[in-house]
Every structure is written in structure tokens, then in C-alpha cells.
Amino acid sequence: MLALLLAGVLAVGGGSVIAAAAFAGQRPSRSQQANGQTGTVACADVGLGLTAVPDTARADVDRDLADLDVQVADAYRSLSEPGSGGGEKRVMGDLAAKRSDTLRKLAASAGKDSGLPQDMSGLANCAIRKDLVVDASTKDYANDAQSVAAQSKSSGGSKSGPGRGFVDIRNVAPNTARPARSGPATGTFTSRCGRNENRHLNPDNVIVAPGVSNGAHHMHDYVGNRITDGFSSNGKLAGAGTTCSNGDQSAYYWPVLRLLDGTNDKDAKAPGGGKDKNVGRILQPAEVGITYSSPNGSRVQPMTRFLRIITGDAKALTNGPANAHASWSCTGFEDRQLADKYPICPGGSRVVRTLKFPDCWDGKNIDSANHRTHTAFSKNGSCPRNFRAIPQLVERVAYDVPSGAKFAVDSFPEQLHNPITDHGDFINVMNRNLLDQMVSCINEGRRCG
């Protein structure tokens, strides 16, 4: 994975150039090449390449990775805000110099068995991706969503207007099917954890950037554990209260959705909010579903307490879709799922986000160096060798979006609020009795909760 990302960055270099589909498989249109728009900043995602980090070095490695994120965000702001940082050559040169210094520290901390290349110098260079302009950034939403739907209809039923981030869900063909369940484990287990009525919000990410304030550069909604932030230890999580009615103390969180109606929330000038180009009014979910099941009917085993699982990729716009597992739809149309477009829902229908988590675990580690390789998605009903089947968490989050209104998910600044960057995070803090109950319900075909 890291080799592919590095190849993409090196292919386009660090200057003002048109990228050649190195990350997201898109080609710039003639109008995009002609209008000189900034595009965005794409750098190799170094964290994906980590395979092992000594326990004593994890804090240093996490801080170095967080510093790399700050550097990219700062460079994007300098390019996108007039008068804030100079020309492209200067901005990208400064970015490469800062990344080079941080990468040297990262390599030293991670050690020779980290999975990173011995020569990290090539990873310092980033690219300006002018083929990734405004397709799903807030600038694109200046066009009313209803006009997008009208244009789609007038263009012969095409699934989306050209260069726009919205699609009328009624113009999307059904593209999902119920999974084939060959085994007896057809039950479900549900935790009812509310809709974040207590407005638990922060821009931290205790899994990917523990001990770092504003480690996500976007605001997260939280349900379940009441104290989750970037500094929450396992002990603190275990001692905290929960919004879940069954005593589930797990931490469930995802980026907020914002209504772009010209009003701002109280974080308009704060990190994770306006300072990271996340503007608009935060929408409280109208529904939140937390459900566990076996996707193929195979018997499952309990997951361990404090297991961390992530799904989706917050940097999928520049990384590409390999780890994108979130989808978008509308109530009444959930057999039609979108990955890289936002849905326009008909009157009375809610916008729905669905986040499916990996359902296989290596049986040993509560986390991994890149936060992914200790878990996996099953394929053809089977887990990878030496992995065990665990309950699959599915988060379904729905919103009442006013008809014709524009909206966007929070993201890293340079990810342009693209819907493909949607993602979710989970820390299991259930006690043993609840974990055993979950497995029993699923394996015995019962609906619990």
C-alpha cells in the first residue's frame, strides 16, 4: 500500500502540475486544467505502511504522524487562502522540508522492523492534485441541490450532474443485495445509545492520534462512552458512564454532518471547525443504530475488551478507495448505496450514512501499528488464515436534512469534504457478560436489544 502511494506522489512531484490519476483514478477535465484552480495537496499516507512499532515508541510515532497531518493541513490552507503563505513552489518546498525532518524522527522512533522503507526521503515530496478540485468540496455546493436534480433529469437521467457532489437517489439503480447466509448465526444484538443528545463533540481521535488535541482536524459525534477524547486511557473508559441503555460503555464515533445554510456553529473559529475549514451548522442525528451480526451466518466468537476497530478512510480522496467502507443513501431507498456522492433525498426521506466494520480479528492484538491489520473483512464467508470471526458492527446514522439544502461531512482540510472520506471508529468497552450475551444472541439466531 505504501509503495503504491509513494509511486503516485513521485510520479507527479511536488510542484504545480496536473496529476495523472495516481490516487483516485480521476482525470482532470479541460475546464479544470484551464481555470487554474488550486486543487488539493496529496502526500503518501505513511501510517498505512507501518507493520510494527515497539510499545515504548508508540507515543512518539503517533505524535510524529499527527505532525505530518498538521503540515499537510497547513500547506493546503496556504494554497487555498489568498495571501496566507505565498506561491505553490514555496508552499510545497516548505512542506517537503518539514516532512523530511519529521520522517527522520519517525523512522528513528519506529525502528528497523517498522515496515517503512529504509530511505524515507522520497516520502517527503507531495503533489498538488488539480484533478481533485471542488467535486465534493464546499465550493461545489454553491449550486442548489434541487437544481442539480433538475439538471440530472434534463440530461437524460444521468446519475449526477457534471462536476457536482450530489446525486438524486431516485436516479440511482438498486445496487445492493441481502448477503447470502449459509450458517445458522442469523441473530442480531443492538445497543441503544441515543443520538448524542448531550452534544459530546470534539476533534480528537484517541485511536489514531492518542494524546493529541485536534488529532482528527474535524469534529466527531460520540455516543456510548461519555468521556471519550484524545486522552482517554482504557482505565478512564472503563470507569466512565455511558449513553447506552444496556450498560455498553464502548466508544462509538464518526465525523459530524453539517448543514451549509450560511450559518455557523460555535466552533466556527476553533480547531476542528472553522480553523480546519469545517464550517456550517452541525446536524444532530435523527436516528443512530448500533447493531452487531454475522454478515454471512457463520458462528462468531467474542471480541476482547478494549479492541479498537476503524472503518473507512479519512484520507480516501487522496489515498484512493481501497479502504473506503462507508456509504450514503436515503430512507426508503437503502437498496441504493453511494460511495463518492451525497444523496439528494425526496421529501420525507432522511439522509442515511452506513458504516460497516471489519468482522475478523487476529485473536491477539487490541490494535496494530497502522490500526488496520489486526482486523479484516471476511471474503466469500471466510476470514483470513489465523483470524477468527467476530460480530460485525454496523452503524446506521440518519439525518433530517431540509429539502434542497446543502450539506457535507467534516474532513481533513485537504480532503475537501468528499463523501468517500466518511469513516467510523470503535473501542469495545463491554464487560464479559455483555460480550457473551452478544455472541449467544447472534449464534442462536435471536434478536436482542
C-alpha positions in Angstrom: 0.0 0.0 0.0 2.7 2.5 1.0 4.6 1.7 -2.2 1.6 2.5 -4.4 1.1 5.8 -2.6 4.7 6.7 -2.9 4.7 5.9 -6.6 1.8 8.2 -7.1 3.4 11.1 -5.3 6.8 10.6 -7.0 5.0 10.4 -10.4 3.6 13.9 -10.1 6.4 15.5 -8.0 5.9 18.4 -5.6 5.2 21.3 -7.9 2.2 22.8 -9.6 1.2 20.1 -12.0 -1.8 18.1 -13.2 -1.7 14.7 -11.6 -2.3 11.6 -13.7 -4.8 9.5 -11.8 -2.2 8.3 -9.3 -4.6 8.1 -6.3 -8.3 8.3 -7.1 -8.5 7.2 -10.7 -9.8 10.6 -11.9 -8.6 12.6 -14.9 -8.8 16.4 -15.0 -11.2 17.9 -17.4 -10.1 20.6 -19.8 -12.0 23.2 -17.9 -10.2 22.2 -14.7 -6.8 22.4 -16.4 -7.7 25.8 -17.8 -9.2 27.6 -14.8 -6.1 27.3 -12.6 -7.9 26.2 -9.5 -5.8 25.2 -6.5 -6.9 21.6 -6.2 -5.6 19.9 -3.1 -2.4 18.6 -1.5 -1.7 14.8 -1.7 1.0 13.1 0.3 1.8 9.5 0.8 0.0 8.2 3.9 3.0 7.0 5.9 0.9 5.5 8.7 -0.5 2.9 6.3 2.9 1.4 5.8 3.6 0.6 9.5 3.6 -3.0 10.4 5.2 -3.0 13.8 6.1 -0.4 16.4 7.7 -1.1 19.8 5.3 -0.3 22.6 7.8 2.1 24.1 7.9 4.1 20.8 4.1 4.2 20.1 3.6 7.6 21.7 6.4 9.2 19.7 5.3 7.6 16.5 1.7 8.8 17.0 2.9 12.3 17.6 5.1 12.3 14.5 2.2 11.0 12.4 -0.1 13.7 13.8 2.6 16.3 13.0 2.6 15.1 9.4 -1.2 15.7 9.3 -0.7 19.2 10.6 1.9 20.0 8.0 -0.4 18.9 5.1 -3.3 20.9 6.5 -1.2 24.0 6.9 0.1 23.7 3.3 -3.4 23.3 2.0 -4.6 26.4 3.9 -1.7 28.4 2.5 -2.6 27.4 -1.1 -6.3 27.9 -0.7 -6.4 31.2 1.2 -5.1 34.3 -0.7 -2.2 36.0 0.9 -1.7 33.3 3.6 1.5 31.7 2.5 2.9 32.5 -0.9 3.1 30.7 -4.2 2.9 27.0 -4.9 6.6 26.4 -5.2 7.3 28.0 -1.9 4.5 26.2 0.0 5.3 22.8 -1.4 9.0 23.3 -0.7 8.4 24.3 2.9 6.1 21.3 3.2 8.7 18.9 1.9 11.3 20.3 4.3 9.1 19.9 7.3 8.0 16.4 6.3 11.6 15.4 5.8 12.5 16.4 9.3 9.5 14.6 10.8 10.0 11.5 8.8 13.6 11.2 10.1 12.3 11.3 13.6 9.5 8.9 12.8 12.0 6.3 11.3 14.2 6.5 14.3 11.4 6.0 16.7 9.6 3.2 14.8 12.8 1.2 14.3 14.1 -1.0 11.5 11.3 -3.6 11.8 8.5 -1.0 11.3 7.8 -1.9 7.7 8.8 1.6 6.5 11.4 1.9 3.7 15.0 2.4 4.8 15.2 5.5 2.7 12.3 7.8 3.7 13.4 10.8 1.7 11.0 10.2 -1.2 8.1 10.3 1.1 8.7 14.0 1.9 7.6 15.1 -1.6 3.9 15.8 -2.0 1.8 16.8 -5.0 -0.8 19.4 -5.9 -3.7 17.4 -7.3 -5.5 19.7 -9.6 -7.7 16.9 -10.9 -9.3 16.7 -7.4 -10.9 20.2 -7.4 -14.3 21.1 -6.0 -16.0 17.8 -6.9 -17.2 17.4 -3.3 -15.8 20.5 -1.6 -17.9 23.1 0.0 -17.3 25.4 -3.0 -19.3 23.0 -5.1 -22.4 23.4 -3.0 -23.0 27.0 -4.2 -25.4 25.3 -6.7 -28.7 24.4 -5.1 -29.2 20.7 -4.7 -32.6 21.0 -6.4 -31.0 22.5 -9.5 -28.6 19.5 -9.6 -31.6 17.2 -9.5 -33.3 19.1 -12.3 -30.1 19.1 -14.4 -29.7 15.4 -13.9 -33.3 14.8 -15.1 -32.9 17.1 -18.1 -29.7 15.3 -19.1 -31.5 12.1 -19.8 -31.4 10.6 -16.3 -27.7 10.6 -15.8 -26.8 9.7 -12.2 -25.2 13.0 -11.3 -24.7 16.5 -12.7 -21.2 17.1 -14.1 -18.6 18.1 -11.6 -21.1 18.1 -8.7 -21.0 16.2 -5.4 -24.8 15.3 -5.2 -27.0 12.8 -7.0 -30.7 12.3 -6.8 -31.2 8.9 -5.1 -34.2 8.2 -7.4 -31.8 8.2 -10.4 -29.6 5.5 -8.8 -30.3 1.9 -9.7 -30.6 -0.6 -6.9 -27.0 -1.9 -6.2 -27.2 -3.9 -3.0 -28.4 -7.4 -2.2 -29.0 -9.2 1.1 -25.9 -11.2 2.0 -26.2 -15.0 1.5 -26.2 -16.6 4.9 -25.0 -20.2 4.8 -24.8 -20.7 8.5 -27.1 -20.6 11.5 -25.9 -17.4 13.1 -28.6 -15.1 11.9 -29.3 -13.2 15.1 -28.6 -9.6 15.9 -27.5 -7.6 19.0 -28.4 -4.0 19.3 -27.0 -1.3 21.7 -29.4 1.7 22.0 -27.1 4.6 22.8 -29.1 7.7 21.8 -28.4 10.4 19.2 -25.7 12.3 21.0 -28.4 14.4 22.8 -25.7 15.6 25.3 -23.7 17.0 22.3 -20.5 15.1 23.0 -18.2 16.6 20.3 -14.5 17.1 19.9 -11.9 17.0 17.1 -9.7 14.3 18.7 -9.1 10.7 17.7 -7.9 8.5 20.6 -7.3 5.5 18.3 -5.2 7.1 15.5 -3.8 10.1 17.4 -3.8 9.3 21.2 -2.6 12.1 23.4 -3.0 14.7 20.7 -5.5 17.5 20.8 -7.3 18.1 17.5 -5.8 14.9 16.1 -8.6 14.5 13.6 -8.8 18.1 12.3 -12.6 17.6 12.1 -15.4 17.3 14.6 -16.6 13.9 15.8 -20.0 12.9 17.1 -19.8 10.5 20.0 -22.3 8.0 21.6 -21.8 5.4 24.2 -18.8 6.2 26.5 -19.3 9.7 28.0 -15.7 10.8 28.4 -14.1 9.8 25.1 -11.5 12.2 23.8 -7.9 12.1 22.6 -6.6 11.5 26.2 -8.9 8.7 27.3 -7.0 5.7 28.7 -8.5 2.2 28.9 -8.9 2.7 32.6 -10.7 6.0 32.2 -13.0 4.5 29.6 -13.8 1.5 31.9 -14.7 3.8 34.7 -16.9 6.2 32.7 -20.7 6.3 32.3 -22.5 5.5 29.0 -25.4 6.8 27.0 -26.3 3.2 26.1 -29.3 1.7 27.8 -27.8 -1.8 28.2 -24.6 -0.6 30.0 -22.4 -0.8 26.9 -19.5 1.5 27.7 -18.0 1.3 24.3 -16.9 4.4 22.4 -18.6 4.9 19.0 -17.7 8.0 17.0 -17.8 9.4 13.4 -17.4 12.8 11.7 -20.3 15.2 12.1 -22.5 16.2 9.2 -23.0 20.0 8.7 -25.8 21.9 7.1 -24.4 24.5 4.7 -27.1 27.1 5.0 -24.9 30.2 5.7 -25.0 29.7 9.5 -22.0 28.6 11.5 -21.8 26.6 14.7 -20.0 27.6 17.9 -16.7 26.1 16.6 -16.6 28.5 13.6 -13.2 29.8 14.8 -11.9 26.7 16.6 -9.6 23.8 15.7 -11.6 21.0 14.0 -14.2 23.6 13.0 -13.6 26.8 11.0 -9.8 26.7 11.5 -9.8 23.4 9.7 -12.3 24.6 7.0 -15.2 22.7 8.6 -18.0 25.3 8.5 -21.8 25.2 8.8 -24.3 24.1 11.4 -23.7 20.7 13.0 -26.7 18.4 12.5 -27.7 16.2 15.3 -28.6 12.7 14.1 -32.3 11.9 13.9 -31.5 8.1 14.3 -28.5 6.2 15.4 -28.4 2.4 15.0 -25.7 0.3 16.7 -26.1 -3.3 15.5 -23.9 -6.4 15.6 -24.5 -9.5 13.5 -22.7 -12.2 11.4 -22.8 -11.0 7.8 -22.7 -14.5 6.3 -24.3 -16.5 9.1 -21.1 -18.1 10.4 -20.8 -18.5 14.1 -18.9 -15.8 15.8 -16.6 -15.6 18.8 -16.4 -12.8 21.4 -14.1 -9.8 20.8 -11.8 -8.8 23.6 -12.3 -5.8 25.8 -10.6 -2.5 24.5 -10.3 -3.9 21.0 -10.0 -0.9 18.6 -11.6 -1.1 15.1 -11.7 1.6 12.4 -13.6 1.5 9.2 -13.4 3.7 6.1 -10.5 6.1 5.3 -10.5 9.7 6.3 -7.9 10.3 3.5 -9.6 8.3 0.8 -9.8 11.3 -1.6 -6.0 11.3 -2.0 -5.3 7.7 -0.8 -7.8 6.1 -3.2 -10.8 3.9 -2.4 -9.1 0.8 -1.2 -10.1 1.3 2.5 -13.4 3.1 1.9 -16.3 1.2 3.5 -18.9 3.9 4.2 -21.9 4.5 2.0 -24.7 7.1 1.7 -28.4 6.7 0.9 -31.9 7.8 1.8 -34.6 6.1 3.9 -36.9 4.2 1.6 -34.1 3.8 -0.9 -31.4 1.9 1.1 -31.1 -0.7 -1.6 -29.2 2.1 -3.4 -25.9 3.0 -1.8 -23.4 5.7 -2.9 -19.7 5.9 -2.0 -18.4 9.1 -3.6 -21.5 11.2 -3.9 -24.0 12.7 -1.5 -27.7 11.7 -2.0 -30.5 14.1 -2.7 -33.4 12.6 -0.9 -37.1 13.2 -1.8 -39.4 15.0 0.7 -40.0 13.0 3.9 -36.8 10.9 3.4 -33.8 11.1 5.6 -30.1 11.1 4.6 -28.5 7.9 5.8 -24.9 7.0 6.4 -23.9 3.3 6.8 -20.6 2.3 8.3 -19.7 -1.4 8.2 -16.8 -2.5 10.3 -14.4 -5.5 9.8 -15.8 -8.8 11.1 -12.5 -10.7 11.5 -9.9 -10.3 14.2 -6.4 -11.9 14.7 -7.4 -13.0 18.2 -4.4 -11.4 19.9 -4.0 -7.6 19.4 -6.3 -4.8 20.5 -4.6 -2.6 17.9 -1.9 -2.6 15.3 0.7 -0.2 14.1 -1.4 1.1 11.2 -4.7 0.5 13.2 -5.9 -1.9 10.4 -4.0 -5.1 10.1 -5.2 -6.7 13.4 -8.7 -6.8 11.8 -10.0 -7.7 8.4 -13.2 -8.1 6.4 -14.3 -11.6 5.6 -14.3 -12.7 1.9 -16.7 -15.3 0.5 -17.8 -16.1 4.0 -14.4 -16.8 5.4 -11.8 -14.9 7.5 -8.1 -14.7 6.5 -5.9 -17.5 7.9 -5.3 -17.3 11.6 -8.2 -14.8 12.0 -11.4 -15.5 13.8 -15.0 -14.4 13.0 -16.3 -11.8 15.4 -19.6 -9.8 15.4 -19.7 -7.2 12.7 -20.6 -3.8 13.9 -22.8 -1.7 11.6 -23.5 1.9 12.4 -26.5 3.5 10.7 -26.8 7.2 11.2 -29.8 9.2 9.7 -30.4 12.9 9.5 -33.4 15.2 8.8 -31.9 17.4 6.0 -34.2 20.2 4.8 -35.4 19.7 1.2 -33.0 21.2 -1.3 -30.4 22.0 1.4 -26.7 21.6 1.0 -24.6 19.5 3.5 -21.2 18.0 3.9 -19.3 15.6 6.2 -16.4 17.0 8.2 -13.0 16.1 6.9 -9.3 16.9 7.0 -9.0 20.3 5.2 -7.3 18.9 2.1 -9.8 16.0 1.7 -12.4 18.6 0.6 -15.4 17.1 2.5 -15.6 14.4 -0.1 -18.2 11.7 1.0 -15.8 8.9 0.2 -13.7 10.0 3.2 -16.5 9.1 5.7 -15.3 6.8 8.4 -16.1 5.4 11.9 -14.2 4.4 15.0 -15.0 2.0 17.8 -13.4 0.9 21.1 -15.0 -2.1 22.7 -15.5 -1.4 26.4 -18.3 -4.0 27.0 -17.9 -6.2 30.0 -17.7 -10.0 29.6 -21.3 -10.7 30.4 -22.5 -8.3 27.7 -20.0 -9.8 25.2 -21.1 -13.3 25.9 -24.7 -12.2 25.5 -24.0 -10.7 22.2 -22.3 -13.8 20.8 -25.1 -16.0 22.2 -27.8 -13.9 20.5 -26.1 -13.9 17.2 -25.2 -17.6 17.1 -28.6 -18.7 18.3 -30.5 -16.6 15.7 -32.1 -14.3 18.3 -32.8 -10.6 18.1 -31.6 -8.9 21.2 -31.7 -5.3 22.4 
